Amino acid sequence: MNATVAGLVTPHVLAIVDLARQAEGGVNVDWHLRDAVARSMEALSHHYNARDLMEAYLQGLEAAAQEAGRFRTVYVAALRSAAAIAARDPKLRD
């Protein structure tokens, strides 16, 4: 069985989407976002194509934020926050 980029990255993006839904409901998810992004970046960094996976993760977060639109401001803010945290991760720059 071959693992695909989408198969490896999608569960990590969906975890952030779930947190964004919780934020939309009024839950403070800032710490949880940071933790989820850190765990995702760490998990993805152990693959031979780690940089591609991390970039796909970042693109997935940005795409989800863009798709959510302007009507779900808290939801979009949580997704953009996670994307910003992932973009600052030093493993992405290696």
HTML snippet that shows the backbone in 3Dmol.js (N, CA, C, O; Angstrom):
<script src="https://3Dmol.org/build/3Dmol-min.js"></script>
<div id="view" style="width:600px;height:400px;position:relative"></div>
<script>
const pdb = `
ATOM      1  N   MET A   1       0.827  -1.166   0.000  1.00  0.00           N
ATOM      2  CA  MET A   1       0.000   0.000   0.000  1.00  0.00           C
ATOM      3  C   MET A   1       0.881   1.241   0.000  1.00  0.00           C
ATOM      4  O   MET A   1       1.773   1.380   0.837  1.00  0.00           O
ATOM      5  N   ASN A   2       0.626   2.132  -0.935  1.00  0.00           N
ATOM      6  CA  ASN A   2       1.416   3.356  -1.038  1.00  0.00           C
ATOM      7  C   ASN A   2       0.697   4.513  -0.363  1.00  0.00           C
ATOM      8  O   ASN A   2      -0.496   4.726  -0.577  1.00  0.00           O
ATOM      9  N   ALA A   3       1.425   5.250   0.445  1.00  0.00           N
ATOM     10  CA  ALA A   3       0.862   6.435   1.082  1.00  0.00           C
ATOM     11  C   ALA A   3       0.975   7.603   0.112  1.00  0.00           C
ATOM     12  O   ALA A   3       2.007   7.789  -0.532  1.00  0.00           O
ATOM     13  N   THR A   4      -0.088   8.384   0.015  1.00  0.00           N
ATOM     14  CA  THR A   4      -0.066   9.557  -0.849  1.00  0.00           C
ATOM     15  C   THR A   4       0.071  10.808  -0.002  1.00  0.00           C
ATOM     16  O   THR A   4      -0.153  10.782   1.208  1.00  0.00           O
ATOM     17  N   VAL A   5       0.441  11.904  -0.651  1.00  0.00           N
ATOM     18  CA  VAL A   5       0.549  13.175   0.059  1.00  0.00           C
ATOM     19  C   VAL A   5      -0.802  13.523   0.670  1.00  0.00           C
ATOM     20  O   VAL A   5      -0.881  13.905   1.838  1.00  0.00           O
ATOM     21  N   ALA A   6      -1.858  13.391  -0.114  1.00  0.00           N
ATOM     22  CA  ALA A   6      -3.200  13.708   0.398  1.00  0.00           C
ATOM     23  C   ALA A   6      -3.571  12.798   1.570  1.00  0.00           C
ATOM     24  O   ALA A   6      -4.163  13.257   2.547  1.00  0.00           O
ATOM     25  N   GLY A   7      -3.234  11.538   1.479  1.00  0.00           N
ATOM     26  CA  GLY A   7      -3.551  10.602   2.550  1.00  0.00           C
ATOM     27  C   GLY A   7      -2.797  10.887   3.829  1.00  0.00           C
ATOM     28  O   GLY A   7      -3.310  10.642   4.921  1.00  0.00           O
ATOM     29  N   LEU A   8      -1.592  11.400   3.709  1.00  0.00           N
ATOM     30  CA  LEU A   8      -0.789  11.708   4.890  1.00  0.00           C
ATOM     31  C   LEU A   8      -1.143  13.055   5.501  1.00  0.00           C
ATOM     32  O   LEU A   8      -1.079  13.216   6.719  1.00  0.00           O
ATOM     33  N   VAL A   9      -1.514  14.024   4.672  1.00  0.00           N
ATOM     34  CA  VAL A   9      -1.736  15.389   5.132  1.00  0.00           C
ATOM     35  C   VAL A   9      -3.180  15.634   5.576  1.00  0.00           C
ATOM     36  O   VAL A   9      -3.412  16.373   6.533  1.00  0.00           O
ATOM     37  N   THR A  10      -4.138  15.030   4.902  1.00  0.00           N
ATOM     38  CA  THR A  10      -5.553  15.310   5.159  1.00  0.00           C
ATOM     39  C   THR A  10      -5.966  15.147   6.622  1.00  0.00           C
ATOM     40  O   THR A  10      -6.671  16.016   7.135  1.00  0.00           O
ATOM     41  N   PRO A  11      -5.569  14.088   7.319  1.00  0.00           N
ATOM     42  CA  PRO A  11      -5.986  13.982   8.733  1.00  0.00           C
ATOM     43  C   PRO A  11      -5.485  15.147   9.592  1.00  0.00           C
ATOM     44  O   PRO A  11      -6.157  15.564  10.535  1.00  0.00           O
ATOM     45  N   HIS A  12      -4.323  15.659   9.265  1.00  0.00           N
ATOM     46  CA  HIS A  12      -3.772  16.784  10.026  1.00  0.00           C
ATOM     47  C   HIS A  12      -4.569  18.062   9.753  1.00  0.00           C
ATOM     48  O   HIS A  12      -4.843  18.835  10.671  1.00  0.00           O
ATOM     49  N   VAL A  13      -4.937  18.276   8.499  1.00  0.00           N
ATOM     50  CA  VAL A  13      -5.743  19.447   8.148  1.00  0.00           C
ATOM     51  C   VAL A  13      -7.130  19.337   8.790  1.00  0.00           C
ATOM     52  O   VAL A  13      -7.659  20.322   9.307  1.00  0.00           O
ATOM     53  N   LEU A  14      -7.707  18.153   8.754  1.00  0.00           N
ATOM     54  CA  LEU A  14      -9.036  17.972   9.330  1.00  0.00           C
ATOM     55  C   LEU A  14      -9.047  18.202  10.839  1.00  0.00           C
ATOM     56  O   LEU A  14     -10.053  18.655  11.387  1.00  0.00           O
ATOM     57  N   ALA A  15      -7.950  17.899  11.510  1.00  0.00           N
ATOM     58  CA  ALA A  15      -7.862  18.172  12.951  1.00  0.00           C
ATOM     59  C   ALA A  15      -7.952  19.677  13.208  1.00  0.00           C
ATOM     60  O   ALA A  15      -8.592  20.111  14.166  1.00  0.00           O
ATOM     61  N   ILE A  16      -7.312  20.465  12.355  1.00  0.00           N
ATOM     62  CA  ILE A  16      -7.368  21.921  12.490  1.00  0.00           C
ATOM     63  C   ILE A  16      -8.767  22.432  12.144  1.00  0.00           C
ATOM     64  O   ILE A  16      -9.280  23.337  12.803  1.00  0.00           O
ATOM     65  N   VAL A  17      -9.371  21.863  11.128  1.00  0.00           N
ATOM     66  CA  VAL A  17     -10.738  22.247  10.761  1.00  0.00           C
ATOM     67  C   VAL A  17     -11.691  21.992  11.926  1.00  0.00           C
ATOM     68  O   VAL A  17     -12.582  22.798  12.194  1.00  0.00           O
ATOM     69  N   ASP A  18     -11.501  20.880  12.607  1.00  0.00           N
ATOM     70  CA  ASP A  18     -12.329  20.582  13.774  1.00  0.00           C
ATOM     71  C   ASP A  18     -12.133  21.630  14.871  1.00  0.00           C
ATOM     72  O   ASP A  18     -13.098  22.066  15.498  1.00  0.00           O
ATOM     73  N   LEU A  19     -10.898  22.027  15.095  1.00  0.00           N
ATOM     74  CA  LEU A  19     -10.640  23.071  16.087  1.00  0.00           C
ATOM     75  C   LEU A  19     -11.259  24.395  15.655  1.00  0.00           C
ATOM     76  O   LEU A  19     -11.763  25.144  16.492  1.00  0.00           O
ATOM     77  N   ALA A  20     -11.226  24.690  14.368  1.00  0.00           N
ATOM     78  CA  ALA A  20     -11.827  25.930  13.865  1.00  0.00           C
ATOM     79  C   ALA A  20     -13.341  25.920  14.104  1.00  0.00           C
ATOM     80  O   ALA A  20     -13.925  26.949  14.442  1.00  0.00           O
ATOM     81  N   ARG A  21     -13.963  24.768  13.928  1.00  0.00           N
ATOM     82  CA  ARG A  21     -15.406  24.654  14.207  1.00  0.00           C
ATOM     83  C   ARG A  21     -15.683  24.900  15.687  1.00  0.00           C
ATOM     84  O   ARG A  21     -16.675  25.538  16.040  1.00  0.00           O
ATOM     85  N   GLN A  22     -14.815  24.398  16.542  1.00  0.00           N
ATOM     86  CA  GLN A  22     -14.984  24.624  17.973  1.00  0.00           C
ATOM     87  C   GLN A  22     -14.821  26.103  18.308  1.00  0.00           C
ATOM     88  O   GLN A  22     -15.548  26.639  19.144  1.00  0.00           O
ATOM     89  N   ALA A  23     -13.856  26.765  17.648  1.00  0.00           N
ATOM     90  CA  ALA A  23     -13.635  28.197  17.866  1.00  0.00           C
ATOM     91  C   ALA A  23     -14.861  28.990  17.443  1.00  0.00           C
ATOM     92  O   ALA A  23     -15.227  29.976  18.083  1.00  0.00           O
ATOM     93  N   GLU A  24     -15.481  28.559  16.380  1.00  0.00           N
ATOM     94  CA  GLU A  24     -16.688  29.221  15.902  1.00  0.00           C
ATOM     95  C   GLU A  24     -17.820  29.104  16.936  1.00  0.00           C
ATOM     96  O   GLU A  24     -18.698  29.963  17.017  1.00  0.00           O
ATOM     97  N   GLY A  25     -17.776  28.046  17.703  1.00  0.00           N
ATOM     98  CA  GLY A  25     -18.769  27.843  18.754  1.00  0.00           C
ATOM     99  C   GLY A  25     -18.438  28.565  20.052  1.00  0.00           C
ATOM    100  O   GLY A  25     -19.193  28.464  21.019  1.00  0.00           O
ATOM    101  N   GLY A  26     -17.338  29.284  20.094  1.00  0.00           N
ATOM    102  CA  GLY A  26     -16.994  30.074  21.275  1.00  0.00           C
ATOM    103  C   GLY A  26     -15.881  29.509  22.129  1.00  0.00           C
ATOM    104  O   GLY A  26     -15.536  30.099  23.154  1.00  0.00           O
ATOM    105  N   VAL A  27     -15.314  28.395  21.743  1.00  0.00           N
ATOM    106  CA  VAL A  27     -14.244  27.779  22.526  1.00  0.00           C
ATOM    107  C   VAL A  27     -12.919  28.470  22.212  1.00  0.00           C
ATOM    108  O   VAL A  27     -12.635  28.768  21.052  1.00  0.00           O
ATOM    109  N   ASN A  28     -12.112  28.724  23.234  1.00  0.00           N
ATOM    110  CA  ASN A  28     -10.780  29.294  23.024  1.00  0.00           C
ATOM    111  C   ASN A  28      -9.843  28.153  22.634  1.00  0.00           C
ATOM    112  O   ASN A  28      -9.528  27.296  23.460  1.00  0.00           O
ATOM    113  N   VAL A  29      -9.401  28.143  21.389  1.00  0.00           N
ATOM    114  CA  VAL A  29      -8.615  27.023  20.870  1.00  0.00           C
ATOM    115  C   VAL A  29      -7.171  27.387  20.564  1.00  0.00           C
ATOM    116  O   VAL A  29      -6.452  26.598  19.950  1.00  0.00           O
ATOM    117  N   ASP A  30      -6.738  28.567  20.982  1.00  0.00           N
ATOM    118  CA  ASP A  30      -5.392  29.030  20.620  1.00  0.00           C
ATOM    119  C   ASP A  30      -4.309  28.015  20.990  1.00  0.00           C
ATOM    120  O   ASP A  30      -3.492  27.641  20.149  1.00  0.00           O
ATOM    121  N   TRP A  31      -4.305  27.576  22.240  1.00  0.00           N
ATOM    122  CA  TRP A  31      -3.276  26.626  22.667  1.00  0.00           C
ATOM    123  C   TRP A  31      -3.415  25.313  21.912  1.00  0.00           C
ATOM    124  O   TRP A  31      -2.415  24.705  21.531  1.00  0.00           O
ATOM    125  N   HIS A  32      -4.638  24.877  21.696  1.00  0.00           N
ATOM    126  CA  HIS A  32      -4.878  23.626  20.981  1.00  0.00           C
ATOM    127  C   HIS A  32      -4.408  23.710  19.532  1.00  0.00           C
ATOM    128  O   HIS A  32      -3.889  22.735  18.987  1.00  0.00           O
ATOM    129  N   LEU A  33      -4.592  24.882  18.903  1.00  0.00           N
ATOM    130  CA  LEU A  33      -4.095  25.074  17.536  1.00  0.00           C
ATOM    131  C   LEU A  33      -2.573  24.936  17.493  1.00  0.00           C
ATOM    132  O   LEU A  33      -2.020  24.235  16.646  1.00  0.00           O
ATOM    133  N   ARG A  34      -1.919  25.617  18.418  1.00  0.00           N
ATOM    134  CA  ARG A  34      -0.451  25.556  18.452  1.00  0.00           C
ATOM    135  C   ARG A  34       0.034  24.123  18.650  1.00  0.00           C
ATOM    136  O   ARG A  34       0.975  23.679  17.992  1.00  0.00           O
ATOM    137  N   ASP A  35      -0.610  23.414  19.553  1.00  0.00           N
ATOM    138  CA  ASP A  35      -0.228  22.031  19.830  1.00  0.00           C
ATOM    139  C   ASP A  35      -0.481  21.132  18.620  1.00  0.00           C
ATOM    140  O   ASP A  35       0.365  20.311  18.266  1.00  0.00           O
ATOM    141  N   ALA A  36      -1.627  21.285  17.996  1.00  0.00           N
ATOM    142  CA  ALA A  36      -1.970  20.450  16.840  1.00  0.00           C
ATOM    143  C   ALA A  36      -1.021  20.700  15.678  1.00  0.00           C
ATOM    144  O   ALA A  36      -0.594  19.762  15.005  1.00  0.00           O
ATOM    145  N   VAL A  37      -0.694  21.958  15.444  1.00  0.00           N
ATOM    146  CA  VAL A  37       0.238  22.281  14.358  1.00  0.00           C
ATOM    147  C   VAL A  37       1.620  21.715  14.668  1.00  0.00           C
ATOM    148  O   VAL A  37       2.263  21.131  13.796  1.00  0.00           O
ATOM    149  N   ALA A  38       2.073  21.884  15.892  1.00  0.00           N
ATOM    150  CA  ALA A  38       3.393  21.361  16.273  1.00  0.00           C
ATOM    151  C   ALA A  38       3.452  19.842  16.115  1.00  0.00           C
ATOM    152  O   ALA A  38       4.436  19.307  15.603  1.00  0.00           O
ATOM    153  N   ARG A  39       2.400  19.145  16.555  1.00  0.00           N
ATOM    154  CA  ARG A  39       2.363  17.685  16.417  1.00  0.00           C
ATOM    155  C   ARG A  39       2.320  17.269  14.945  1.00  0.00           C
ATOM    156  O   ARG A  39       2.966  16.300  14.546  1.00  0.00           O
ATOM    157  N   SER A  40       1.562  18.001  14.154  1.00  0.00           N
ATOM    158  CA  SER A  40       1.465  17.682  12.730  1.00  0.00           C
ATOM    159  C   SER A  40       2.810  17.883  12.034  1.00  0.00           C
ATOM    160  O   SER A  40       3.258  17.025  11.273  1.00  0.00           O
ATOM    161  N   MET A  41       3.437  18.999  12.296  1.00  0.00           N
ATOM    162  CA  MET A  41       4.731  19.275  11.655  1.00  0.00           C
ATOM    163  C   MET A  41       5.763  18.234  12.077  1.00  0.00           C
ATOM    164  O   MET A  41       6.577  17.800  11.263  1.00  0.00           O
ATOM    165  N   GLU A  42       5.731  17.838  13.334  1.00  0.00           N
ATOM    166  CA  GLU A  42       6.655  16.815  13.819  1.00  0.00           C
ATOM    167  C   GLU A  42       6.386  15.480  13.132  1.00  0.00           C
ATOM    168  O   GLU A  42       7.318  14.807  12.693  1.00  0.00           O
ATOM    169  N   ALA A  43       5.136  15.102  13.040  1.00  0.00           N
ATOM    170  CA  ALA A  43       4.783  13.820  12.408  1.00  0.00           C
ATOM    171  C   ALA A  43       5.166  13.810  10.928  1.00  0.00           C
ATOM    172  O   ALA A  43       5.676  12.812  10.419  1.00  0.00           O
ATOM    173  N   LEU A  44       4.921  14.913  10.250  1.00  0.00           N
ATOM    174  CA  LEU A  44       5.224  14.973   8.818  1.00  0.00           C
ATOM    175  C   LEU A  44       6.729  15.056   8.555  1.00  0.00           C
ATOM    176  O   LEU A  44       7.195  14.674   7.482  1.00  0.00           O
ATOM    177  N   SER A  45       7.477  15.549   9.523  1.00  0.00           N
ATOM    178  CA  SER A  45       8.927  15.741   9.319  1.00  0.00           C
ATOM    179  C   SER A  45       9.705  14.429   9.269  1.00  0.00           C
ATOM    180  O   SER A  45      10.878  14.433   8.894  1.00  0.00           O
ATOM    181  N   HIS A  46       9.091  13.317   9.632  1.00  0.00           N
ATOM    182  CA  HIS A  46       9.787  12.031   9.650  1.00  0.00           C
ATOM    183  C   HIS A  46       9.703  11.268   8.331  1.00  0.00           C
ATOM    184  O   HIS A  46      10.239  10.165   8.225  1.00  0.00           O
ATOM    185  N   HIS A  47       9.053  11.823   7.345  1.00  0.00           N
ATOM    186  CA  HIS A  47       8.929  11.166   6.045  1.00  0.00           C
ATOM    187  C   HIS A  47      10.043  11.639   5.112  1.00  0.00           C
ATOM    188  O   HIS A  47      10.599  12.722   5.295  1.00  0.00           O
ATOM    189  N   TYR A  48      10.358  10.826   4.122  1.00  0.00           N
ATOM    190  CA  TYR A  48      11.432  11.188   3.205  1.00  0.00           C
ATOM    191  C   TYR A  48      11.093  12.445   2.406  1.00  0.00           C
ATOM    192  O   TYR A  48      11.995  13.189   2.022  1.00  0.00           O
ATOM    193  N   ASN A  49       9.813  12.693   2.151  1.00  0.00           N
ATOM    194  CA  ASN A  49       9.380  13.879   1.411  1.00  0.00           C
ATOM    195  C   ASN A  49       8.746  14.895   2.364  1.00  0.00           C
ATOM    196  O   ASN A  49       7.703  15.477   2.065  1.00  0.00           O
ATOM    197  N   ALA A  50       9.379  15.092   3.490  1.00  0.00           N
ATOM    198  CA  ALA A  50       8.836  15.919   4.567  1.00  0.00           C
ATOM    199  C   ALA A  50       8.524  17.335   4.102  1.00  0.00           C
ATOM    200  O   ALA A  50       7.467  17.873   4.433  1.00  0.00           O
ATOM    201  N   ARG A  51       9.411  17.933   3.354  1.00  0.00           N
ATOM    202  CA  ARG A  51       9.177  19.321   2.917  1.00  0.00           C
ATOM    203  C   ARG A  51       7.921  19.422   2.064  1.00  0.00           C
ATOM    204  O   ARG A  51       7.126  20.345   2.237  1.00  0.00           O
ATOM    205  N   ASP A  52       7.737  18.479   1.145  1.00  0.00           N
ATOM    206  CA  ASP A  52       6.536  18.479   0.307  1.00  0.00           C
ATOM    207  C   ASP A  52       5.280  18.295   1.158  1.00  0.00           C
ATOM    208  O   ASP A  52       4.261  18.944   0.921  1.00  0.00           O
ATOM    209  N   LEU A  53       5.359  17.414   2.142  1.00  0.00           N
ATOM    210  CA  LEU A  53       4.210  17.173   3.016  1.00  0.00           C
ATOM    211  C   LEU A  53       3.872  18.412   3.844  1.00  0.00           C
ATOM    212  O   LEU A  53       2.701  18.764   3.991  1.00  0.00           O
ATOM    213  N   MET A  54       4.888  19.066   4.380  1.00  0.00           N
ATOM    214  CA  MET A  54       4.652  20.257   5.180  1.00  0.00           C
ATOM    215  C   MET A  54       4.092  21.391   4.335  1.00  0.00           C
ATOM    216  O   MET A  54       3.223  22.134   4.790  1.00  0.00           O
ATOM    217  N   GLU A  55       4.579  21.528   3.114  1.00  0.00           N
ATOM    218  CA  GLU A  55       4.047  22.550   2.225  1.00  0.00           C
ATOM    219  C   GLU A  55       2.605  22.234   1.843  1.00  0.00           C
ATOM    220  O   GLU A  55       1.779  23.142   1.749  1.00  0.00           O
ATOM    221  N   ALA A  56       2.297  20.968   1.625  1.00  0.00           N
ATOM    222  CA  ALA A  56       0.926  20.566   1.316  1.00  0.00           C
ATOM    223  C   ALA A  56       0.012  20.849   2.511  1.00  0.00           C
ATOM    224  O   ALA A  56      -1.131  21.273   2.339  1.00  0.00           O
ATOM    225  N   TYR A  57       0.517  20.614   3.706  1.00  0.00           N
ATOM    226  CA  TYR A  57      -0.242  20.909   4.930  1.00  0.00           C
ATOM    227  C   TYR A  57      -0.562  22.396   5.011  1.00  0.00           C
ATOM    228  O   TYR A  57      -1.704  22.778   5.265  1.00  0.00           O
ATOM    229  N   LEU A  58       0.438  23.222   4.797  1.00  0.00           N
ATOM    230  CA  LEU A  58       0.259  24.666   4.827  1.00  0.00           C
ATOM    231  C   LEU A  58      -0.738  25.106   3.754  1.00  0.00           C
ATOM    232  O   LEU A  58      -1.621  25.921   4.023  1.00  0.00           O
ATOM    233  N   GLN A  59      -0.600  24.575   2.554  1.00  0.00           N
ATOM    234  CA  GLN A  59      -1.526  24.913   1.466  1.00  0.00           C
ATOM    235  C   GLN A  59      -2.946  24.453   1.791  1.00  0.00           C
ATOM    236  O   GLN A  59      -3.911  25.144   1.464  1.00  0.00           O
ATOM    237  N   GLY A  60      -3.078  23.310   2.421  1.00  0.00           N
ATOM    238  CA  GLY A  60      -4.390  22.815   2.814  1.00  0.00           C
ATOM    239  C   GLY A  60      -5.067  23.721   3.824  1.00  0.00           C
ATOM    240  O   GLY A  60      -6.269  23.974   3.738  1.00  0.00           O
ATOM    241  N   LEU A  61      -4.288  24.211   4.785  1.00  0.00           N
ATOM    242  CA  LEU A  61      -4.833  25.134   5.778  1.00  0.00           C
ATOM    243  C   LEU A  61      -5.264  26.445   5.131  1.00  0.00           C
ATOM    244  O   LEU A  61      -6.334  26.976   5.428  1.00  0.00           O
ATOM    245  N   GLU A  62      -4.416  26.957   4.244  1.00  0.00           N
ATOM    246  CA  GLU A  62      -4.743  28.210   3.565  1.00  0.00           C
ATOM    247  C   GLU A  62      -5.955  28.044   2.655  1.00  0.00           C
ATOM    248  O   GLU A  62      -6.804  28.933   2.587  1.00  0.00           O
ATOM    249  N   ALA A  63      -6.041  26.928   1.965  1.00  0.00           N
ATOM    250  CA  ALA A  63      -7.183  26.673   1.084  1.00  0.00           C
ATOM    251  C   ALA A  63      -8.478  26.553   1.886  1.00  0.00           C
ATOM    252  O   ALA A  63      -9.518  27.057   1.462  1.00  0.00           O
ATOM    253  N   ALA A  64      -8.422  25.895   3.031  1.00  0.00           N
ATOM    254  CA  ALA A  64      -9.613  25.768   3.874  1.00  0.00           C
ATOM    255  C   ALA A  64     -10.068  27.133   4.376  1.00  0.00           C
ATOM    256  O   ALA A  64     -11.267  27.409   4.428  1.00  0.00           O
ATOM    257  N   ALA A  65      -9.119  27.983   4.743  1.00  0.00           N
ATOM    258  CA  ALA A  65      -9.460  29.330   5.210  1.00  0.00           C
ATOM    259  C   ALA A  65     -10.080  30.142   4.082  1.00  0.00           C
ATOM    260  O   ALA A  65     -11.066  30.849   4.291  1.00  0.00           O
ATOM    261  N   GLN A  66      -9.515  30.043   2.908  1.00  0.00           N
ATOM    262  CA  GLN A  66     -10.034  30.791   1.770  1.00  0.00           C
ATOM    263  C   GLN A  66     -11.429  30.295   1.381  1.00  0.00           C
ATOM    264  O   GLN A  66     -12.304  31.094   1.047  1.00  0.00           O
ATOM    265  N   GLU A  67     -11.631  29.004   1.424  1.00  0.00           N
ATOM    266  CA  GLU A  67     -12.911  28.426   1.047  1.00  0.00           C
ATOM    267  C   GLU A  67     -14.011  28.779   2.039  1.00  0.00           C
ATOM    268  O   GLU A  67     -15.174  28.896   1.653  1.00  0.00           O
ATOM    269  N   ALA A  68     -13.663  28.951   3.305  1.00  0.00           N
ATOM    270  CA  ALA A  68     -14.659  29.258   4.330  1.00  0.00           C
ATOM    271  C   ALA A  68     -15.310  30.615   4.093  1.00  0.00           C
ATOM    272  O   ALA A  68     -16.446  30.850   4.506  1.00  0.00           O
ATOM    273  N   GLY A  69     -14.591  31.494   3.435  1.00  0.00           N
ATOM    274  CA  GLY A  69     -15.180  32.777   3.065  1.00  0.00           C
ATOM    275  C   GLY A  69     -15.216  33.799   4.177  1.00  0.00           C
ATOM    276  O   GLY A  69     -14.704  33.587   5.276  1.00  0.00           O
ATOM    277  N   ARG A  70     -15.827  34.892   3.858  1.00  0.00           N
ATOM    278  CA  ARG A  70     -15.838  36.033   4.778  1.00  0.00           C
ATOM    279  C   ARG A  70     -16.943  35.968   5.814  1.00  0.00           C
ATOM    280  O   ARG A  70     -16.962  36.788   6.732  1.00  0.00           O
ATOM    281  N   PHE A  71     -17.854  35.031   5.702  1.00  0.00           N
ATOM    282  CA  PHE A  71     -18.978  34.968   6.610  1.00  0.00           C
ATOM    283  C   PHE A  71     -18.671  34.202   7.898  1.00  0.00           C
ATOM    284  O   PHE A  71     -19.412  34.309   8.875  1.00  0.00           O
ATOM    285  N   ARG A  72     -17.626  33.462   7.904  1.00  0.00           N
ATOM    286  CA  ARG A  72     -17.275  32.659   9.085  1.00  0.00           C
ATOM    287  C   ARG A  72     -15.966  33.182   9.648  1.00  0.00           C
ATOM    288  O   ARG A  72     -14.948  32.492   9.588  1.00  0.00           O
ATOM    289  N   THR A  73     -15.977  34.370  10.184  1.00  0.00           N
ATOM    290  CA  THR A  73     -14.746  35.068  10.551  1.00  0.00           C
ATOM    291  C   THR A  73     -13.931  34.351  11.624  1.00  0.00           C
ATOM    292  O   THR A  73     -12.707  34.277  11.507  1.00  0.00           O
ATOM    293  N   VAL A  74     -14.565  33.826  12.656  1.00  0.00           N
ATOM    294  CA  VAL A  74     -13.826  33.139  13.718  1.00  0.00           C
ATOM    295  C   VAL A  74     -13.212  31.853  13.172  1.00  0.00           C
ATOM    296  O   VAL A  74     -12.063  31.526  13.470  1.00  0.00           O
ATOM    297  N   TYR A  75     -13.981  31.138  12.380  1.00  0.00           N
ATOM    298  CA  TYR A  75     -13.521  29.889  11.756  1.00  0.00           C
ATOM    299  C   TYR A  75     -12.299  30.167  10.886  1.00  0.00           C
ATOM    300  O   TYR A  75     -11.291  29.465  10.974  1.00  0.00           O
ATOM    301  N   VAL A  76     -12.397  31.198  10.043  1.00  0.00           N
ATOM    302  CA  VAL A  76     -11.290  31.561   9.146  1.00  0.00           C
ATOM    303  C   VAL A  76     -10.082  32.030   9.954  1.00  0.00           C
ATOM    304  O   VAL A  76      -8.946  31.697   9.617  1.00  0.00           O
ATOM    305  N   ALA A  77     -10.318  32.791  11.007  1.00  0.00           N
ATOM    306  CA  ALA A  77      -9.208  33.273  11.836  1.00  0.00           C
ATOM    307  C   ALA A  77      -8.443  32.108  12.449  1.00  0.00           C
ATOM    308  O   ALA A  77      -7.215  32.143  12.511  1.00  0.00           O
ATOM    309  N   ALA A  78      -9.145  31.087  12.898  1.00  0.00           N
ATOM    310  CA  ALA A  78      -8.478  29.918  13.482  1.00  0.00           C
ATOM    311  C   ALA A  78      -7.654  29.186  12.429  1.00  0.00           C
ATOM    312  O   ALA A  78      -6.528  28.770  12.699  1.00  0.00           O
ATOM    313  N   LEU A  79      -8.208  29.030  11.234  1.00  0.00           N
ATOM    314  CA  LEU A  79      -7.455  28.360  10.169  1.00  0.00           C
ATOM    315  C   LEU A  79      -6.231  29.172   9.758  1.00  0.00           C
ATOM    316  O   LEU A  79      -5.150  28.616   9.562  1.00  0.00           O
ATOM    317  N   ARG A  80      -6.398  30.470   9.631  1.00  0.00           N
ATOM    318  CA  ARG A  80      -5.252  31.322   9.255  1.00  0.00           C
ATOM    319  C   ARG A  80      -4.191  31.347  10.347  1.00  0.00           C
ATOM    320  O   ARG A  80      -2.997  31.402  10.052  1.00  0.00           O
ATOM    321  N   SER A  81      -4.615  31.309  11.598  1.00  0.00           N
ATOM    322  CA  SER A  81      -3.668  31.256  12.706  1.00  0.00           C
ATOM    323  C   SER A  81      -2.839  29.979  12.635  1.00  0.00           C
ATOM    324  O   SER A  81      -1.621  30.009  12.814  1.00  0.00           O
ATOM    325  N   ALA A  82      -3.500  28.870  12.376  1.00  0.00           N
ATOM    326  CA  ALA A  82      -2.782  27.594  12.248  1.00  0.00           C
ATOM    327  C   ALA A  82      -1.825  27.631  11.064  1.00  0.00           C
ATOM    328  O   ALA A  82      -0.708  27.123  11.160  1.00  0.00           O
ATOM    329  N   ALA A  83      -2.241  28.218   9.961  1.00  0.00           N
ATOM    330  CA  ALA A  83      -1.357  28.322   8.786  1.00  0.00           C
ATOM    331  C   ALA A  83      -0.137  29.178   9.104  1.00  0.00           C
ATOM    332  O   ALA A  83       0.977  28.853   8.692  1.00  0.00           O
ATOM    333  N   ALA A  84      -0.343  30.267   9.834  1.00  0.00           N
ATOM    334  CA  ALA A  84       0.776  31.134  10.211  1.00  0.00           C
ATOM    335  C   ALA A  84       1.753  30.405  11.130  1.00  0.00           C
ATOM    336  O   ALA A  84       2.967  30.540  10.982  1.00  0.00           O
ATOM    337  N   ILE A  85       1.233  29.646  12.061  1.00  0.00           N
ATOM    338  CA  ILE A  85       2.088  28.873  12.969  1.00  0.00           C
ATOM    339  C   ILE A  85       2.895  27.852  12.179  1.00  0.00           C
ATOM    340  O   ILE A  85       4.094  27.692  12.406  1.00  0.00           O
ATOM    341  N   ALA A  86       2.241  27.164  11.255  1.00  0.00           N
ATOM    342  CA  ALA A  86       2.930  26.161  10.435  1.00  0.00           C
ATOM    343  C   ALA A  86       3.985  26.820   9.558  1.00  0.00           C
ATOM    344  O   ALA A  86       5.066  26.259   9.381  1.00  0.00           O
ATOM    345  N   ALA A  87       3.707  27.971   9.015  1.00  0.00           N
ATOM    346  CA  ALA A  87       4.662  28.660   8.137  1.00  0.00           C
ATOM    347  C   ALA A  87       5.919  29.079   8.891  1.00  0.00           C
ATOM    348  O   ALA A  87       6.998  29.161   8.304  1.00  0.00           O
ATOM    349  N   ARG A  88       5.786  29.341  10.177  1.00  0.00           N
ATOM    350  CA  ARG A  88       6.955  29.756  10.977  1.00  0.00           C
ATOM    351  C   ARG A  88       7.793  28.587  11.460  1.00  0.00           C
ATOM    352  O   ARG A  88       8.886  28.797  11.986  1.00  0.00           O
ATOM    353  N   ASP A  89       7.317  27.372  11.299  1.00  0.00           N
ATOM    354  CA  ASP A  89       8.030  26.207  11.806  1.00  0.00           C
ATOM    355  C   ASP A  89       9.385  26.061  11.108  1.00  0.00           C
ATOM    356  O   ASP A  89       9.442  26.060   9.879  1.00  0.00           O
ATOM    357  N   PRO A  90      10.472  25.938  11.870  1.00  0.00           N
ATOM    358  CA  PRO A  90      11.799  25.843  11.271  1.00  0.00           C
ATOM    359  C   PRO A  90      11.989  24.595  10.406  1.00  0.00           C
ATOM    360  O   PRO A  90      12.838  24.599   9.515  1.00  0.00           O
ATOM    361  N   LYS A  91      11.235  23.547  10.641  1.00  0.00           N
ATOM    362  CA  LYS A  91      11.378  22.331   9.833  1.00  0.00           C
ATOM    363  C   LYS A  91      10.989  22.572   8.382  1.00  0.00           C
ATOM    364  O   LYS A  91      11.459  21.878   7.480  1.00  0.00           O
ATOM    365  N   LEU A  92      10.134  23.552   8.166  1.00  0.00           N
ATOM    366  CA  LEU A  92       9.692  23.881   6.806  1.00  0.00           C
ATOM    367  C   LEU A  92      10.814  24.533   6.024  1.00  0.00           C
ATOM    368  O   LEU A  92      10.836  24.471   4.795  1.00  0.00           O
ATOM    369  N   ARG A  93      11.734  25.151   6.720  1.00  0.00           N
ATOM    370  CA  ARG A  93      12.826  25.874   6.057  1.00  0.00           C
ATOM    371  C   ARG A  93      14.065  25.017   5.794  1.00  0.00           C
ATOM    372  O   ARG A  93      14.964  25.435   5.065  1.00  0.00           O
ATOM    373  N   ASP A  94      14.114  23.829   6.381  1.00  0.00           N
ATOM    374  CA  ASP A  94      15.296  22.965   6.216  1.00  0.00           C
ATOM    375  C   ASP A  94      15.428  22.449   4.806  1.00  0.00           C
ATOM    376  O   ASP A  94      16.367  21.711   4.505  1.00  0.00           O
TER     377      ASP A  94
END
`;
const viewer = $3Dmol.createViewer("view");
viewer.addModel(pdb, "pdb");
viewer.setStyle({}, {cartoon: {color: "spectrum"}});
viewer.zoomTo();
viewer.render();
</script>
